Amino acid sequence: MEGFNEGDDIAEPITYICGECGNDVALQSTAAVRCRNCGSRILYKKRSYRELKALAELLYTASEDKIVEEYEKFEFFKLKLDSLLSTITRYRIQLNDSQEKNIFGPKTLKAVNSLVSDYDKLYEVYEDHLYNIYTPIQNLYNEYKKNKEVEQEPEKVHFKSIVEETKLNLKQIEEVKQKIKEAPREVNFSNIKNEDLPSNTLFDKILDIYKSEPCNDLETILMDIHNEHPDDFLKIVQNLSNLFNEISRKPDEVNFRLLRINNEKLQEDFLKYFSSAKVLRYAGFRIAQTHEISDHLQKLNIKCDDEYFLYLNEPDMFASYNKWKEWLNKISFVSEHLKTFLSNYKRLRRSDADLKTIISSSLS
């Protein structure tokens, strides 16, 4: 495929995942197989970039009469491309930092630059060509797959008359209409300030924060949490700090950015102390319903009825890198300030200073 780096002198980094701590470890092919995070030797090869390149070439050059048969490989290609994103994102950030900190040596820098560049080209091939070729034929592939299954199990085929088929289609249409009628009302944030909702449940209290609280100053938010939940203040902030630390370390992992409001563990950690939602709103979390984030739930293998979540959306790094970087900086800001606050607060509260002074000093 034209435009890709083919130099033999560049050893492609191979990505492993640690069996002990789950950390991604990028190694040269000749490097010692050991996790740089915890030192464990229990590593598993996670993915191969060269496989992606070969797959992209196969999909791109497939003839028109073969693309339906190749659709399953296209789905696999998408999954593999997504699985590389966390590593490429980490490399991209390190490359920006390496100009000042000298993170990489000359050979490693050349290899990582090559890998990031080639990944961008692969993503461009996917976005500009493969997506437009294969996405429109998904329904055709589903029919093709059904026909294949029928051919393999002919004894299970039952032909329906045109009348029976029509009745079935009408029944399905009526079922869809009924589901639409019964679907829960979406939260309309454009009109929500004009609504008078009772605040007798946790969700109502969180919703009230989203419709009436500005949540634009971290110091004020921590003051509110202390005033409303003084006995559990440190526990709340510690658990929030742990959450944002995980998000800042692994921004591409959506399970840290998707909080089910009815989850008992999350409620016990901080959500039942409803003012904690102010920190989440400050960081950019929004209220979402099941159907709005169904793709993420499906990928995480989470099955639930219509419920509400607090969801932090990650901007598309390829569409707008500056917007994505600004988003990541905001998460890092919250994470670092909560950690700094916790390390200073216990020491400062032994003094005679008032609460506002203690919190203000702890954040500095």
C-alpha positions as CSV (number, residue, x, y, z in Angstrom):
1,M,0.0,0.0,0.0
2,E,1.5,3.3,-1.1
3,G,2.8,5.9,1.4
4,F,3.6,3.4,4.2
5,N,7.0,3.1,5.8
6,E,8.8,0.0,4.5
7,G,12.3,0.5,5.8
8,D,13.9,-2.7,7.0
9,D,16.1,-0.8,9.5
10,I,13.0,0.1,11.6
11,A,12.0,-2.6,14.1
12,E,8.3,-2.4,14.6
13,P,7.3,-2.2,18.3
14,I,5.2,-5.1,19.3
15,T,2.5,-4.5,21.9
16,Y,2.0,-6.8,24.8
17,I,-0.5,-6.7,27.7
18,C,0.7,-7.7,31.2
19,G,-1.0,-10.6,32.8
20,E,-0.5,-9.2,36.2
21,C,-1.3,-5.5,36.1
22,G,-3.0,-5.2,32.6
23,N,-0.5,-2.5,31.5
24,D,0.3,-2.1,27.8
25,V,4.0,-2.7,27.1
26,A,5.6,-1.6,23.8
27,L,8.7,-3.7,23.1
28,Q,11.2,-4.0,20.3
29,S,11.3,-7.5,18.9
30,T,14.7,-8.1,20.5
31,A,13.8,-6.6,23.9
32,A,13.4,-8.5,27.2
33,V,9.8,-9.6,27.6
34,R,9.1,-7.9,31.0
35,C,6.4,-5.5,32.1
36,R,7.9,-2.0,32.6
37,N,5.1,-1.2,35.1
38,C,5.3,-4.1,37.6
39,G,8.2,-6.2,36.3
40,S,6.2,-9.3,35.6
41,R,7.2,-11.7,32.8
42,I,3.7,-12.8,32.2
43,L,3.0,-11.0,29.0
44,Y,0.7,-11.8,26.1
45,K,1.0,-10.4,22.6
46,K,-2.0,-8.1,22.1
47,R,-2.1,-7.2,18.4
48,S,0.1,-6.9,15.3
49,Y,0.1,-3.7,13.2
50,R,1.4,-5.7,10.1
51,E,-1.8,-7.8,10.2
52,L,-3.9,-4.6,10.0
53,K,-1.9,-3.4,7.0
54,A,-2.3,-6.7,5.1
55,L,-6.0,-6.8,5.9
56,A,-6.5,-3.2,4.7
57,E,-4.9,-4.1,1.4
58,L,-7.1,-7.2,1.0
59,L,-10.3,-5.2,1.7
60,Y,-9.3,-2.3,-0.5
61,T,-8.5,-4.5,-3.5
62,A,-11.5,-6.8,-3.2
63,S,-13.5,-7.0,-6.4
64,E,-17.2,-5.9,-6.4
65,D,-18.5,-9.5,-6.5
66,K,-16.4,-10.4,-3.4
67,I,-17.0,-7.5,-1.0
68,V,-20.1,-9.1,0.6
69,E,-18.1,-12.2,1.4
70,E,-15.3,-10.0,2.8
71,Y,-17.6,-7.9,5.1
72,E,-16.8,-10.0,8.2
73,K,-13.1,-9.2,7.7
74,F,-14.0,-5.5,7.5
75,E,-15.7,-5.9,11.0
76,F,-12.6,-7.6,12.3
77,F,-10.4,-4.8,10.8
78,K,-12.5,-2.2,12.6
79,L,-12.1,-4.0,16.0
80,K,-8.3,-4.4,15.5
81,L,-8.0,-0.7,14.5
82,D,-9.9,0.3,17.7
83,S,-7.7,-1.9,19.8
84,L,-4.6,-0.1,18.7
85,L,-6.0,3.3,19.5
86,S,-5.0,3.4,23.2
87,T,-1.3,2.6,22.3
88,I,-1.2,5.1,19.4
89,T,-2.7,7.8,21.6
90,R,-0.1,7.1,24.3
91,Y,2.7,7.3,21.7
92,R,1.3,10.5,20.3
93,I,1.3,12.2,23.7
94,Q,4.8,10.9,24.4
95,L,6.0,12.2,21.1
96,N,4.7,15.6,22.0
97,D,6.4,15.4,25.4
98,S,9.6,13.8,24.1
99,Q,10.8,17.1,22.5
100,E,11.4,18.5,26.0
101,K,11.9,15.3,28.1
102,N,13.9,13.0,25.7
103,I,11.6,10.1,26.4
104,F,12.8,8.1,23.4
105,G,16.2,7.4,22.1
106,P,16.9,8.1,18.3
107,K,16.1,4.6,17.1
108,T,13.0,4.2,19.2
109,L,11.8,7.7,18.3
110,K,12.2,6.8,14.6
111,A,10.2,3.5,15.1
112,V,7.4,5.1,17.1
113,N,7.1,8.0,14.6
114,S,6.8,5.4,11.8
115,L,4.2,3.5,13.7
116,V,2.0,6.5,14.5
117,S,2.3,7.8,10.9
118,D,1.3,4.4,9.4
119,Y,-1.6,4.1,11.8
120,D,-2.9,7.5,10.7
121,K,-2.6,6.3,7.0
122,L,-4.5,3.1,7.9
123,Y,-7.2,5.1,9.6
124,E,-7.4,7.4,6.6
125,V,-7.9,4.3,4.3
126,Y,-10.6,3.1,6.6
127,E,-12.4,6.5,6.8
128,D,-12.0,7.6,3.1
129,H,-12.4,4.2,1.4
130,L,-13.3,1.1,3.3
131,Y,-16.1,2.7,5.4
132,N,-17.8,3.9,2.2
133,I,-17.4,0.6,0.5
134,Y,-18.5,-1.8,3.3
135,T,-20.9,0.0,5.6
136,P,-23.7,0.3,2.9
137,I,-23.6,-3.5,2.4
138,Q,-24.2,-4.5,6.0
139,N,-27.8,-5.6,5.3
140,L,-26.7,-7.5,2.2
141,Y,-24.1,-9.3,4.3
142,N,-26.7,-10.2,7.0
143,E,-28.9,-11.7,4.2
144,Y,-25.9,-13.5,2.8
145,K,-25.1,-14.9,6.2
146,K,-28.6,-16.1,6.7
147,N,-28.6,-17.8,3.3
148,K,-25.3,-19.6,4.2
149,E,-26.8,-20.8,7.4
150,V,-29.9,-22.1,5.5
151,E,-27.7,-23.9,3.1
152,Q,-25.8,-25.6,5.9
153,E,-29.1,-26.7,7.7
154,P,-31.6,-27.4,4.9
155,E,-33.8,-29.5,7.1
156,K,-34.7,-26.4,9.2
157,V,-36.0,-24.4,6.3
158,H,-39.7,-23.6,6.4
159,F,-41.1,-21.7,3.4
160,K,-43.8,-19.2,4.2
161,S,-46.5,-18.0,1.9
162,I,-46.7,-14.4,0.9
163,V,-49.7,-13.9,3.2
164,E,-47.9,-15.3,6.2
165,E,-44.8,-13.2,5.4
166,T,-47.0,-10.0,5.1
167,K,-48.7,-10.8,8.4
168,L,-45.4,-11.2,10.2
169,N,-44.1,-7.9,8.8
170,L,-47.2,-6.0,9.9
171,K,-46.9,-7.5,13.4
172,Q,-43.3,-6.4,13.7
173,I,-44.2,-2.9,12.6
174,E,-46.9,-2.7,15.2
175,E,-44.5,-3.9,17.9
176,V,-42.0,-1.2,17.0
177,K,-44.7,1.5,17.1
178,Q,-45.8,0.2,20.5
179,K,-42.2,0.3,21.8
180,I,-41.8,3.9,20.6
181,K,-45.0,4.9,22.5
182,E,-43.8,3.2,25.7
183,A,-40.2,4.6,25.5
184,P,-39.2,6.8,28.5
185,R,-39.3,10.5,28.0
186,E,-35.9,11.9,27.2
187,V,-34.4,14.6,29.4
188,N,-34.8,17.9,27.5
189,F,-32.1,20.2,28.9
190,S,-33.2,23.1,26.8
191,N,-36.5,23.3,28.7
192,I,-35.6,21.7,32.0
193,K,-35.3,24.9,34.0
194,N,-39.1,25.4,33.4
195,E,-40.0,22.0,34.8
196,D,-40.8,21.5,38.4
197,L,-39.6,17.9,39.3
198,P,-39.8,16.4,42.8
199,S,-36.4,15.8,44.4
200,N,-37.1,12.7,46.3
201,T,-34.7,10.2,44.6
202,L,-31.0,10.2,44.0
203,F,-31.6,10.7,40.2
204,D,-33.8,13.7,40.9
205,K,-31.2,15.3,43.1
206,I,-28.5,14.7,40.5
207,L,-30.8,16.1,37.8
208,D,-31.5,19.2,40.0
209,I,-27.7,19.8,40.1
210,Y,-27.5,19.6,36.3
211,K,-30.3,22.0,35.8
212,S,-29.6,24.6,38.5
213,E,-25.9,24.4,39.6
214,P,-23.2,26.2,37.5
215,C,-20.4,23.8,38.7
216,N,-17.6,25.9,37.2
217,D,-15.3,26.3,40.2
218,L,-13.6,23.3,41.9
219,E,-13.0,25.1,45.1
220,T,-16.6,26.1,45.5
221,I,-17.7,22.5,44.6
222,L,-15.5,21.0,47.4
223,M,-16.9,23.5,49.8
224,D,-20.4,22.4,48.9
225,I,-19.5,18.7,49.3
226,H,-18.0,19.4,52.8
227,N,-21.0,21.5,53.9
228,E,-23.6,18.9,52.7
229,H,-21.7,15.7,53.6
230,P,-19.1,16.6,56.3
231,D,-18.8,13.2,57.9
232,D,-18.0,11.5,54.6
233,F,-16.1,14.3,52.9
234,L,-12.7,12.7,52.7
235,K,-14.2,9.4,51.5
236,I,-16.1,11.1,48.7
237,V,-13.1,13.1,47.5
238,Q,-10.7,10.1,47.7
239,N,-13.1,7.9,45.6
240,L,-13.6,10.7,43.1
241,S,-9.8,11.1,42.9
242,N,-9.3,7.4,42.3
243,L,-11.9,7.6,39.4
244,F,-10.3,10.6,37.7
245,N,-6.8,9.1,38.1
246,E,-8.0,6.0,36.2
247,I,-9.6,8.1,33.5
248,S,-6.5,10.3,33.0
249,R,-4.3,7.1,32.8
250,K,-6.6,5.3,30.4
251,P,-8.7,7.9,28.6
252,D,-9.8,5.6,25.8
253,E,-11.3,3.0,28.2
254,V,-15.0,3.9,28.3
255,N,-15.9,1.8,31.3
256,F,-14.3,4.5,33.5
257,R,-16.4,7.2,31.8
258,L,-19.7,5.4,31.9
259,L,-21.3,5.5,35.4
260,R,-24.6,3.7,36.0
261,I,-26.5,5.8,38.5
262,N,-28.2,2.7,40.0
263,N,-24.9,0.9,40.5
264,E,-24.7,0.0,44.2
265,K,-20.9,0.2,44.4
266,L,-20.8,3.6,42.8
267,Q,-23.6,4.9,45.1
268,E,-21.7,3.7,48.1
269,D,-18.4,5.2,46.9
270,F,-19.7,8.7,46.1
271,L,-23.0,8.9,44.1
272,K,-25.4,8.6,47.0
273,Y,-23.7,11.8,48.3
274,F,-25.4,13.6,45.5
275,S,-23.1,16.7,45.7
276,S,-20.3,14.5,44.2
277,A,-22.2,14.9,40.9
278,K,-21.0,18.5,40.9
279,V,-17.4,17.3,40.3
280,L,-18.6,15.0,37.6
281,R,-20.5,17.8,35.9
282,Y,-17.5,20.1,36.2
283,A,-15.3,17.6,34.4
284,G,-17.8,17.2,31.6
285,F,-20.0,14.2,32.5
286,R,-23.5,14.4,31.1
287,I,-26.7,12.5,31.9
288,A,-27.5,9.9,29.3
289,Q,-30.2,7.2,28.8
290,T,-29.5,3.6,27.8
291,H,-30.5,4.0,24.2
292,E,-28.2,7.0,23.7
293,I,-25.1,4.9,24.7
294,S,-26.2,1.5,23.5
295,D,-23.1,1.0,21.3
296,H,-20.8,1.5,24.4
297,L,-23.0,-0.8,26.5
298,Q,-22.9,-3.5,23.9
299,K,-19.1,-3.4,23.6
300,L,-18.8,-3.6,27.4
301,N,-21.4,-6.5,27.4
302,I,-23.7,-4.6,29.8
303,K,-27.3,-5.5,29.5
304,C,-29.9,-3.3,31.2
305,D,-33.3,-1.9,30.7
306,D,-34.0,1.9,30.3
307,E,-31.8,3.5,32.9
308,Y,-29.8,6.7,33.4
309,F,-26.0,7.0,33.3
310,L,-23.4,9.8,33.9
311,Y,-21.3,9.6,30.7
312,L,-18.1,11.5,29.8
313,N,-17.8,11.6,26.0
314,E,-14.3,11.5,24.4
315,P,-14.0,13.9,21.4
316,D,-12.8,12.4,18.2
317,M,-9.0,12.8,18.2
318,F,-8.8,12.5,14.4
319,A,-11.5,15.0,13.7
320,S,-10.1,17.7,16.1
321,Y,-6.8,16.9,17.9
322,N,-6.8,20.2,19.7
323,K,-10.3,19.7,21.1
324,W,-9.4,16.2,22.2
325,K,-6.2,17.4,23.9
326,E,-8.1,20.2,25.7
327,W,-10.5,17.5,26.9
328,L,-7.7,15.3,28.2
329,N,-6.0,18.3,29.9
330,K,-9.3,19.0,31.8
331,I,-9.4,15.4,33.1
332,S,-5.7,15.6,34.1
333,F,-6.4,19.0,35.8
334,V,-9.2,17.5,37.9
335,S,-7.2,14.4,38.7
336,E,-4.0,16.3,39.8
337,H,-5.9,18.9,41.8
338,L,-7.9,16.3,43.7
339,K,-4.7,14.4,44.5
340,T,-3.0,17.6,45.6
341,F,-6.0,18.5,47.7
342,L,-6.0,15.2,49.6
343,S,-2.3,15.3,50.3
344,N,-2.6,18.8,51.8
345,Y,-6.0,18.8,53.4
346,K,-5.3,16.4,56.3
347,R,-2.2,18.5,57.3
348,L,-3.9,21.9,57.0
349,R,-7.1,21.0,58.9
350,R,-5.1,20.6,62.1
351,S,-4.6,24.4,62.0
352,D,-7.1,27.0,63.2
353,A,-7.9,28.2,59.7
354,D,-11.5,28.4,58.5
355,L,-12.8,25.8,56.0
356,K,-12.6,28.1,53.0
357,T,-8.9,28.9,53.7
358,I,-8.1,25.2,54.2
359,I,-9.7,24.1,51.0
360,S,-8.2,27.0,49.0
361,S,-4.7,26.3,50.4
362,S,-5.1,22.6,49.8
363,L,-5.8,23.2,46.1
364,S,-2.8,25.4,45.5
